[in-house]
């Protein structure tokens, strides 16, 4: 086998093409822990500085987030070497980067906590903390005046927040796994698509080192008091004791979670402000996420939104289906290639690469694109039809297929059952490979017997299946087959209103504001356009495309816990709800897939 064939066969979802490195120059680094830096209003931030042991001046790479900086130190990486996503000690917030890798290659690695967190002082607004810290770093006698930003997740969100403020010495950022783009440090619509609440923020609350004093609940403003009373009366919240516990305390316990529960809506003002601010990001930005992001949404949605709206030099990488290892060290060669170009003026060739790199599941290889969604996308509908089938053929009017009875399922609430009821629609085995890559949506024409529900849809790849379905014994049903979930989508039925001016193929824009919410009239057929998280998958010949439709999911542990740190569940209805899905010429329920033509899909 030729060497290039071996390389193609052994591609890794953690290592994008164009691998880059240069020999480490500095085997030792200087450690300065718990350095206090004064902000413009006198509040001091606590930071750690790790810099190469050299008399030469070097650029600084700042990692700045609400997580405890002491857990990001290089000695932690020695005690806990990088853990894969399936390891019991994988710990999500160890995200600031590999200090030894960065310092040995001529960068100072600075890890800091904002005010009101960890060892930093309390008081005032943190709005300008990143700006002030970047400018302070640029003035240090060991710094050459150039500053970049590193770290993922919360550290990625802070990078875009700083970039909007345009500190003069910030030269490039690498915000992998950022939060949503339509808010200051995240957005409701990208973290809670379709307005369906999940418990991600609750589940990671143990890792946030916010300065917090838990006393008796204090009086709220008249407006907040009204929102609180509404939340206290929410039967869905009451069904989850750990959720209701947060509501009762009026913000004295887990204040960020409390804010979400009492006001679970987007705002027109936040969207308008974000759309104005996109032009403020002029610094080169390399963003991205992984297909794992469909479980908690904010990073995968945020990366795509940032990329779509930036005009500065930009790139995006969409990686594999498993979280990258923690402590975070993955992608550092790509980071080095990026920062060497922008901070050290080394011709690494990175700006000659295609703007987008994405990992294709099923094929298990990297591909490149000139934009995202891919310009060559053919938006293709697969229709839900009788007997749980998924077909590419549209319903013919005035035919035997023109009218069909709806499919029905009833979902009891989690207080009565952990059994998730679902409808399952499956295609015939594919005769050829079919590549999808990009945003996805599902349109359901449906009725329910209550005034609200959660629609949850899952797209799966099942097979290979070389059998047939006939009337013969043993061939009437699809037998047990391997199956792999690709992605999911969510929509609260009462939040179905669309902004047609902002909606795009595969990317419906739901208004998600309090004023746009409309309770469902029981028995009325409504159109629900469900945003499904973008993905890339090669359905191979002999495999089937599968769509599942549900209304509930469940915690995987007890007491509101889960057995996977970053896999949240959703707040679902406390009532039994009957769901009817229509699929005929009048009500053509379907999934819209971003199919990449075979002639265009070659690497």
Secondary structure, 3 states (H helix, E strand, C coil): CCHHHHHHHCCECCECCCCCCCCCCCCCEEEEEEEEEECCCCCEEEEEEEEECCCCCEEEEEEECCECHHHHCHHHHHHCCCECCCCCCCCCCCCCCCHHHHHHCCEEEEEECCCCECCCCCCCCCCCHHHHHHHHHHCCCCEEEEEEECCCCHHHHHHHHHHHHCCCCEEEECCECCCCCCCCCCCHHHHCHHHCCECHHHHCHHHECECCCCCCCCCCCHHHHHHHHHHHCCHHHHHCHHHHHHHHCCCCCCHHHHHHHHCCCECHHHHHHHHHHHHHCCCEEEEEEEHHHHHCCHHHHHHHHHHHHCCCCEEEEEECCCCCCECCCCCHHHHHHHHHHHHCCCCCCHHHCCCEEEEEECCCEEEEECCCCCCCEEEEEEEEECCCEEECCCCCCCCCCCCCCCEEEEECCCCCCCCCCCEEEECCCCCCCEEEEEEEEEEEEEEECCCCCEEEEEEEEECCCCCCCCCCCCCCCCCCCCEEEEEEEEEEHHHCCECCCCCECCECCECCECCCCCCCCCCCCEEEEEEEEEEEEEECCCCEEEEEEECCCCCCCCCCCCCCCCCCCECCCCCCEEEEEEECCCCECEEEEEEECHHHCCC
